[in-house]
Amino acid sequence: MEFEDLLTKSKWNILKELAKGEKSAVEIAKKTGQSIANVTQQLQLLEAYNLVKKAKQEKGKKPGKPRTPYILNQEIFVASMLKPGIADKKLLKLKDLDDCHKFLLNLFFIVNSEDHYYLIKFACITDILKKADIITYLKADDKEIEIMIVTEQIKEVREKYSNMGIEGFDGKTKKIISWSHNKKEVEEGLERKEEYFVNLIKNSKELIDKKETIKELREKI
């Protein structure tokens, strides 16, 4: 079976639910309007193709099949291009990509297209992809783009990149506002339930997360 054939509407709806977090066939059926039997069958097929897997369970806890929680097993990117001279498809496993490619792919899906150039230019002229452990997108308007940076090189990043004007193709300049912290500052702020840090993590959409820390931080909210 071609990979594209796995992404039928019913299977895609299941994968979208699992992208939000672990769920059982019963929970997915309620969310998607499918029967439990159909979801169970589709999960078995997706599991055979290594797209999903059963979540680890606590010792002594063995739920019945329809209530067994599943999670995503792979992070992938599928693209097609059709233009004179090129007719091709690509399937990429995100774990095999470098930080630059991950940043660009996440940027493409998360950030409005009019802000792509500003953030790509910011990443290139600051070399922030090397310095940061986490970069997330927060929000943007006509004049500013706000991001969060988690880095251990906090002094340099704050001094140089907290408020940087980036000129676009059309000569328009937008400010990149960087809310920069090291991991300890974020963790301690969340432990104290400080509204600033709670909102920072809640509103973050990850562009780069080298150590897969965002999930861990969200669990502290």
N, C-alpha and C positions, 0 to 999 in steps of 0.2 A: 504494500500500500504506500502511495506517495504521501509525504508528510502533509501536503496541502489538503489531502483528503480527510485527514484527521480533524481539520478545523471546520467541520460543519457547524451549523448554528447551535445544535444541542451540545456538542462537545465544547465549543468555544464558550458557551454560557457557563459550563461547568468550570472550565479553566479560569474564567474571569472571577467566579466566586472564590476559587482557591487562591487566586492572587491577593484577595483581601485577608486571607488567613485560613487556618485549617478548618475543615467542615466534613461532616459525615454525609452519606447519601441522603439521609432523611432531611438534614438541614438544607442541602443543595436543592432537593426536590421542592421544598417549600419556597425557596428563593426564585427558582427558575420556572415553576409551574409544570415540571415534568413529573412522571410517575417515579416512585422509589425504585421500582424494578428496572426502568430504563436507565436511570442515573447509575445504579449499581453496575449494570452491564457496560455502560460507557466508561465508568471508572476502571473496570477491569481491562478494557481495551487500551485506555490511556496509560495504565500501569504497565501493560505489556510493551509499550513503546517508550517506557522510562520517562514519561512526561509528568506522572504523579507517583506518589508512593504513600504507604500507610504511615501515619504519624506514630512516633514512639509512645507507648502507653505505660502508665505507672504499673509497677509490679502488682500482680494479683487482680488487675482490672482488665477484664476481657469483654468488651461490648460485643453485641451481635453484629453480624456483617453490615446491615444497613446503617448501624450507628458507629461503625469504625471510622475514625477521622482520617482524612487524607490531606496531604500537602503537595505543593509543587515539587518536582524532583529536578527540574532543569530551568535555567534562564536562557532563553533563546531569542534571536532576532531573525525574522524572515522578511526578505525584500525582493521585489521584482522591478526591473527596469525595462521599458520598451520605448525605443526611439531609433531613428535611422542610425544604423551601425551597431546597435546594442539591443539584444533581446536575451535577457539572462535573469536567473533567480539565484538568490544567495540565502543560505541558512547558516547563521553564526551562533555558536555557543558563547554566551557572554563571559563565562569563566575563562575562556581562552583568549579574550581580548585584553589589550593593555588599557591603562587608565584613560588615555586620550580618546580611544574609540568608545569606551563606556560613557565618558563625559559627553561626547558628540551625540551618541544615540539617545541618551536620557534627555539631553537638551532638545532634541528634535521632537520628542513626544510630550515633554512637560512644559516647555517655555513657548510663548507666542513667537511666531516666525520673525516678527519685526525686531525681536530682541536677540535673535541668534548671533548676529554679527558682533554686537557689543560684548556679549559674554565670551565668545570665541576669542576676540581680540584681547579682552582682559586676561583670559587664561594664558594666551601666548606671550604677552609683553611682561607679565608678572611671574611667569613660571610657577603659578600657584598649584598646578597639578602635581608638582613634585613636593611642595611644601605642606600641603593640606592632607589630613587623613579623611576629612569629610567636607564636601561642598554641597550645600543645598540651596534651592531656589525658594524664596519666600513670597515675593510679590513684585509688581512693577506698575508704573504709570507712564505718562508721557515724558517725564523728566528723570525718573530714577528707577533703578532695578535693585532690589534688596536681596542679599544672599547671606547665608550663614557659613562660616568657615571654622572648622575645628582643627587645630594644629598645635603642635608642641613648639613651633617657632613663633610663638605668639607675639613677642616684642617686635620682631621685624615686620610681621604681617600687619599689626596694628599701626605701626609708624608709617608704613609705606602704602598700604592698600585699603585703609578704612573708608576712604571717600575719594574715589578716583573718577575723573571725567574721561569718557571714551567717545571719540568722534566716529560717527557712522559714515556710510557711503555718501549720504546726501549732505554731509557737513554738519548735521545735527549732533549735538553732544548730549549724552546721558550720563548721569552719575551712577557708579556702581557703589552702593552702600554695603559694606561688609561688616556684619556683626560677628566678631572674631573672639573665640575662646579656646582654651585647652580643654581636654576631656574632663579633668578634675573639676574645673569651674562649673561646667554644665551639670555634672553629676551632683555636686554639692548644692547647686541652685535648685535642682529637681527634688532633692531630698528635703530641702527647706520649703518646697511647694511655692517657690517664688513665681509670681504670675509671668514675669518676663521670660524666664527659662521654659516654663510650661508652654507658653504660646509659641516660643521659638521652635520647640520640637514638634508641637502639634501642627504648625503651619509649614513645616519643612517638607520639601519634595527633593529627594536625593538625586544629585547629579553625579557625585562620586562618594563612595563609602568603602574605603579600602579594607577596613577591618570588620565590616558588617556590624557596625556599632549602633546604628540608628534604631534598630529593633530593640536592642538592649536598653537604650535610653528611653524609648517610648514606654517600655514596661515599667519605668520608674514614675510615670505620670500618675 
